[in-house]
Amino acid sequence: MDNFQRLTDINNRRAIALWLLICCVTIFAMVILGGVTRLTGSGLSMVEWEPLMGILPPLNHSEWAAVFHEYQQYPEYKFKNFQMTLEEFKMIFWFEYAHRLLGRAIGLIFLLPLVYFIIKGKIEKPLIPKLMTLFILGGLQGALGWYMVKSGLVDNPHVSQYRLTAHLGLAIVIYGYLFWVALDLLFPITPVSSTVLRQLRRFSLTVTGLIFITILSGGFVAGLKAGFVYNTFPLMDGRWIPEGLFRMEPLWHNFFENVTTVQFNHRLLATVLFLLIPTLWWVARRVTLPYRTRWGINILLVILGIQITLGISTLLLQVPVTLAAAHQAGALALLTGALFVSHELH
């Protein structure tokens, strides 16, 4: 009977882990679609937020005309897109509509299986608070997304880089937490007694945290459109350290509002990762590790090479949508690899 119960528990954990990984895939897609929405200038095309009722898009010409007329009352049309036609408006509308629709779909993909697993008693008690936390964070993310959009609907048709980065950061936190919980279910953590492995684990967690900070710095680059300036590498305006890094007062404004400083910081953080991740790989080679862990570290190094190439290419080519979206996907893939390695080293 004990063996049967043990097998049932294992199967339940695997089913829940698979569900959480599916949620991770949809959030990954959501982050990329959000990046494309921003890059195409589509984020302010829907000027109302109707979480429950706003599912259907305009279905005929009169409805499209009404939605377009509503858009025309806001700053983005008045100051930026005043020559836009209805057909051109439809193109940006569909990006934002798809982004919001996918957000609703993610809510259902998470909520419905959650209710099923709870009713069937398949979720162990220690897991319930984690899943409830994820559900609450998901709701907050939707509200934060609208709070971000509202910043561009007042006087200036420009979304606040602070709110954009907060929206991106929370999405990454939800994604990372989901992925970690799924890994806990698939590969339960066992205590590590080796001092070397504990040090390697701390090193890996440091790298993971730095990747997260670098992603946040990329949010400020995106929010300020800082990728459209200094389109050379490795120098910025012919200098290793460009002029005007700290021209704003007070000093801290430069780190979040000065396009020169914001791009420089993003480059600097990426360079540190370019040094740290190969160092992690090199140190790990000297330690006896399970095959799965070593495979994860090798893949992390490969993803780093791809991501650095995408970042430099995006900059040199002045932020084409396809490359920029791939660069954003690469950042999330790099974080995924680092989380996997950190979990393995536990």
C-alpha positions in Angstrom: 0.0 0.0 0.0 2.9 2.4 0.8 4.4 1.7 -2.6 1.1 2.4 -4.3 0.7 5.7 -2.4 4.3 6.7 -3.2 3.7 6.0 -6.9 0.5 8.0 -6.8 2.3 11.0 -5.2 5.1 10.9 -7.8 2.5 10.8 -10.6 0.6 13.7 -9.0 3.8 15.8 -8.7 4.7 15.1 -12.3 1.3 16.1 -13.5 1.4 19.3 -11.5 5.0 20.0 -12.7 3.9 19.5 -16.4 1.0 22.0 -15.8 3.4 24.6 -14.3 5.9 24.1 -17.2 3.1 24.7 -19.7 2.3 28.0 -17.7 6.0 28.8 -18.1 5.9 28.4 -21.8 2.8 30.7 -22.1 4.5 33.3 -19.9 7.6 33.1 -22.0 5.5 33.7 -25.1 3.7 36.6 -23.3 7.0 38.3 -22.5 8.1 38.0 -26.2 4.7 39.2 -27.5 4.9 42.1 -25.1 8.3 43.1 -26.5 7.0 42.9 -30.0 4.0 45.0 -29.0 6.3 47.7 -27.6 8.7 47.5 -30.5 5.9 48.1 -33.0 4.4 51.0 -31.1 1.2 49.1 -30.4 0.9 49.2 -26.6 -1.3 52.3 -26.5 -3.7 51.3 -29.2 -6.3 49.9 -26.7 -7.3 52.8 -24.4 -9.6 50.9 -22.1 -9.1 48.0 -19.8 -12.0 45.5 -19.5 -10.5 42.4 -17.9 -13.7 40.3 -18.2 -15.8 41.9 -20.9 -13.2 43.1 -23.4 -12.6 39.7 -25.0 -14.2 40.3 -28.4 -12.4 42.6 -30.9 -14.3 44.9 -33.2 -16.4 42.8 -35.6 -17.6 45.2 -38.3 -16.7 48.5 -39.8 -18.8 50.6 -37.4 -17.2 49.0 -34.4 -13.7 49.5 -35.8 -14.6 53.2 -36.5 -15.8 53.6 -33.0 -12.6 52.1 -31.5 -10.4 54.2 -33.8 -12.4 57.4 -32.9 -11.7 56.6 -29.2 -8.0 56.2 -29.9 -8.0 59.5 -31.7 -8.9 61.3 -28.4 -5.6 60.3 -26.8 -2.1 61.9 -27.0 -0.5 59.2 -29.2 -2.8 59.9 -32.1 -2.8 63.7 -31.5 1.0 64.1 -31.3 2.4 61.1 -33.1 0.0 59.2 -35.3 -2.3 62.0 -36.5 -1.9 60.8 -40.1 -2.7 57.2 -39.3 -5.5 55.5 -41.3 -8.0 53.0 -40.0 -6.2 50.2 -41.7 -2.9 51.2 -40.1 -4.6 51.4 -36.8 -5.9 47.9 -37.1 -2.3 46.6 -37.5 -1.2 48.0 -34.1 -4.5 47.2 -32.5 -4.1 43.4 -33.2 -0.7 43.2 -31.5 -2.0 44.7 -28.3 -5.3 42.7 -28.5 -3.3 39.5 -28.9 -1.1 40.5 -25.9 -4.1 41.1 -23.7 -5.9 38.0 -25.0 -2.9 35.8 -24.2 -2.8 37.3 -20.7 -6.4 36.2 -20.1 -5.6 32.8 -21.5 -2.7 32.4 -19.1 -5.1 33.2 -16.2 -7.4 30.3 -17.3 -4.5 27.9 -18.0 -3.4 28.5 -14.4 -6.8 28.7 -12.7 -8.7 25.8 -14.1 -6.2 23.1 -13.5 -5.5 24.6 -10.1 -9.2 24.2 -9.1 -9.2 20.6 -10.6 -6.1 19.6 -8.7 -7.4 21.0 -5.4 -10.8 19.3 -5.8 -9.2 16.0 -6.6 -6.8 16.3 -3.6 -3.7 16.0 -5.8 -1.9 19.0 -4.3 0.2 18.4 -1.2 -0.5 21.0 1.6 3.0 22.6 1.5 2.5 23.4 -2.2 -0.9 25.2 -1.8 0.5 28.6 -0.4 3.1 28.7 -3.3 0.3 28.2 -5.9 -1.9 30.8 -4.2 1.0 33.3 -4.2 1.5 32.7 -7.9 -2.3 33.3 -8.5 -2.2 36.6 -6.6 1.0 37.7 -8.4 -0.7 36.9 -11.8 -3.6 39.2 -10.9 -1.3 42.0 -9.8 0.6 41.6 -13.1 -2.6 42.3 -15.0 -3.3 45.4 -13.0 0.3 46.6 -13.3 0.1 46.2 -17.1 -2.8 48.6 -17.2 -1.1 51.0 -14.8 1.8 51.0 -17.2 -0.4 51.7 -20.2 -2.2 54.5 -18.4 1.1 56.4 -18.1 1.0 56.9 -21.9 -2.6 58.0 -22.0 -2.4 61.3 -20.1 -0.3 64.1 -21.7 2.8 62.4 -23.2 2.3 59.4 -25.5 5.2 57.6 -23.8 5.0 54.7 -21.4 6.9 55.3 -18.2 10.2 53.4 -18.2 9.7 52.8 -14.5 6.3 51.1 -14.9 7.4 49.2 -18.0 10.4 47.8 -16.1 8.2 46.9 -13.1 5.8 45.1 -15.4 8.6 43.2 -17.1 10.3 42.5 -13.7 7.1 41.0 -12.2 6.6 38.8 -15.3 10.1 37.5 -14.8 9.6 36.9 -11.1 6.4 34.9 -11.8 8.1 32.9 -14.6 11.1 32.1 -12.4 9.0 31.2 -9.4 6.8 28.9 -11.5 9.9 27.2 -13.1 11.5 26.7 -9.7 8.4 25.1 -8.1 8.1 22.8 -11.2 11.8 21.8 -10.7 11.1 21.1 -7.0 8.4 18.7 -8.0 10.5 17.0 -10.7 13.8 17.0 -8.9 13.4 17.3 -5.1 16.2 19.2 -3.5 18.6 17.2 -1.2 21.0 18.8 1.2 24.5 19.4 -0.1 27.3 18.5 2.3 30.3 19.4 0.1 31.8 22.8 0.8 32.9 23.1 -2.8 29.3 22.4 -4.1 27.9 25.0 -1.7 30.4 27.6 -3.0 29.5 26.7 -6.6 25.8 27.0 -5.7 26.3 30.5 -4.3 28.3 31.4 -7.4 25.4 30.1 -9.6 22.8 32.0 -7.6 24.9 35.2 -7.9 25.0 34.7 -11.7 21.2 34.2 -11.7 20.6 37.4 -9.7 22.9 39.3 -12.0 21.0 38.0 -15.1 17.7 39.3 -13.5 19.3 42.7 -12.9 20.6 42.8 -16.5 17.1 42.1 -17.7 15.7 44.9 -15.6 18.4 47.2 -17.1 17.2 46.1 -20.5 13.7 47.3 -19.5 15.0 50.8 -18.9 16.9 50.6 -22.3 13.6 49.7 -23.9 11.5 52.3 -22.0 13.9 55.1 -23.0 14.6 53.7 -26.5 18.2 53.9 -25.6 19.0 51.2 -28.1 18.6 53.7 -30.9 21.6 55.7 -29.9 25.3 54.8 -29.7 24.9 52.1 -32.4 28.5 51.0 -32.3 30.3 48.3 -30.4 32.4 48.1 -28.3 32.9 51.9 -28.2 30.2 54.4 -27.5 30.6 57.6 -29.6 34.3 56.5 -30.0 34.9 56.2 -26.3 35.1 53.3 -23.8 33.4 55.6 -21.3 31.1 58.1 -23.1 30.6 61.7 -22.1 27.5 62.7 -20.2 27.2 59.7 -18.0 26.3 61.8 -15.0 24.9 65.0 -16.5 21.6 64.8 -14.7 20.9 66.1 -11.2 20.3 64.5 -8.8 22.9 61.8 -9.6 20.5 58.8 -9.3 18.3 60.1 -12.1 21.1 59.2 -14.6 20.7 55.4 -13.9 17.1 55.5 -14.9 16.5 58.5 -17.1 19.8 59.2 -18.9 19.9 57.2 -22.2 23.7 57.3 -22.2 24.0 55.9 -18.6 21.2 53.4 -19.1 22.8 51.9 -22.3 26.3 52.0 -20.7 25.0 50.1 -17.6 23.3 47.5 -19.8 26.6 46.9 -21.7 28.6 46.8 -18.5 26.2 44.2 -16.9 26.3 42.1 -20.0 30.1 42.2 -20.0 30.3 41.1 -16.4 28.0 38.1 -17.3 30.2 37.4 -20.3 33.1 36.9 -17.8 31.2 35.3 -14.9 29.3 32.5 -16.8 32.5 31.1 -18.5 34.2 31.3 -15.1 31.3 29.3 -13.5 31.6 26.7 -16.3 35.4 26.5 -15.8 35.1 26.1 -12.1 32.4 23.4 -12.5 34.7 21.4 -14.7 36.9 20.8 -11.8 34.1 19.4 -9.7 32.4 16.0 -9.9 28.8 16.7 -10.9 25.9 14.6 -12.1 25.4 14.4 -15.9 22.2 16.5 -15.8 23.9 19.3 -13.9 27.0 19.4 -16.2 24.7 19.3 -19.2 22.8 22.3 -17.8 26.0 24.3 -17.3 27.2 23.5 -20.8 23.9 24.7 -22.2 24.0 27.9 -20.1 27.4 28.7 -21.7 26.0 28.1 -25.2 22.9 30.3 -24.5 25.3 33.1 -23.3 27.2 33.1 -26.6 23.9 33.3 -28.6 22.6 36.0 -26.4 25.7 38.2 -26.6 25.6 37.8 -30.4 22.0 38.8 -30.5 22.5 41.8 -28.3 25.4 43.2 -30.3 23.6 42.6 -33.6 20.4 44.3 -32.3 22.5 47.3 -31.3 24.5 47.6 -34.6 21.4 47.2 -36.8 19.5 49.8 -34.8 16.9 47.5 -33.1 15.1 45.7 -35.8 11.9 44.1 -34.4 12.8 40.5 -35.1 16.3 40.7 -33.7 15.2 42.7 -30.6 12.4 40.2 -29.9 15.0 37.3 -30.2 17.3 39.2 -27.8 14.5 39.4 -25.3 13.8 35.7 -25.7 17.5 35.0 -25.3 17.5 36.9 -22.0 14.7 34.8 -20.6 16.4 31.6 -22.0 19.6 32.6 -20.2 17.7 33.1 -16.9 16.0 29.7 -17.4 19.3 28.0 -17.8 20.8 29.7 -14.7 17.7 28.8 -12.6 18.1 25.2 -13.7 21.8 25.1 -12.9 21.2 26.8 -9.5 18.4 24.2 -8.7 20.6 21.3 -9.7 23.4 22.6 -7.5 21.0 22.4 -4.5 
